[in-house]
Amino acid sequence: MSPSKKAILIASFGTSYNDNCDRTIGAIERMAAERYPDWEVRRAFTSRMIIKKIRERDGVSIDYVTDAMDRLVREGFDTVVVQPTHVMNGKEYDDVVRIVSEHVGNISNLRMGKPLLTTSEDYDEMVEAVRENLMGLVGERDALVLMGHGSEHYANATYSQLQLKFWLSGMGNVYVTTVEGFPEFDDTLALMEGRGYENVVLFPLMVVAGDHANNDMAGDEEDSLRSVMESAGYGVRCVVKGMGECPGFREMFMDHIDAAMRSL
């Protein structure tokens, strides 16, 4: 009998910011390769637009999830764990599940890892990761505002649940806001009003610090989160750094890979 061929497919939305990609998605992939030396670690993106941009700009081909799965089948992998780097169980994750499910039967042992925030325990781990990795940036009279993407998908409720988890854990100066969902920037300003904050630290609730972090959060436009906070009278510090750069957040993805492997 031939030895088992095992692979971990890290499925990310993707980014065209190459340096940020290496410090975030690349760091997650390297941690997985070190943690699971008997497994081959591969990359796939879920954004065809980003795949196209990188191919045309850099001449580098990155697999869409469908292509990555087809390649694993052709190359005879019989044990595969697909781990998304998405924050929540939203549309992008649904797409990955749909694609992967089409290969049930083509790969003998096939499992999906869960997005970053899935179980109640995941939220608790996120709270602790923020406490350990980010709260050192926040002064006594400061607020920390985490900016997520937001979505029309029902999974957008993730942000409200995370907000409650922070407050119930005693981190009353931590706020969650979104670019394209709820809470909106104005909602977060309303929650902060009258609390006596002088300064605000902004951090992207995103694995990669790409367009949204650089423009919607830290940009110069009047509707960026930085500009909105400055207009409200706060001193603002932007930390343009994806969660994938922080070991605590990367460790959460390793926990999800572990869980998927235990179910094999």
Secondary structure, DSSP 8 states (H G I E B T S, - for coil): -----EEEEEEE---S-HHHHHHTHHHHHHHHHHH-TTSEEEEEES-HHHHHHHHHHH-----BHHHHHHHHHHTT--EEEEEE--SSSSHHHHHHHHHHHTTBTTBSEEEE---SS-SHHHHHHHHHHHHHHTGGG--TTEEEEEEE---SSGGGHHHHHHHHHHHHTT-TTEEEEESSSSS-HHHHHHHHTTS---EEEEEESSSS--HIIIIIIT-SSTTSHHHHHHHTT-EEEE----GGGSHHHHHHHHHHHHHHHHT-
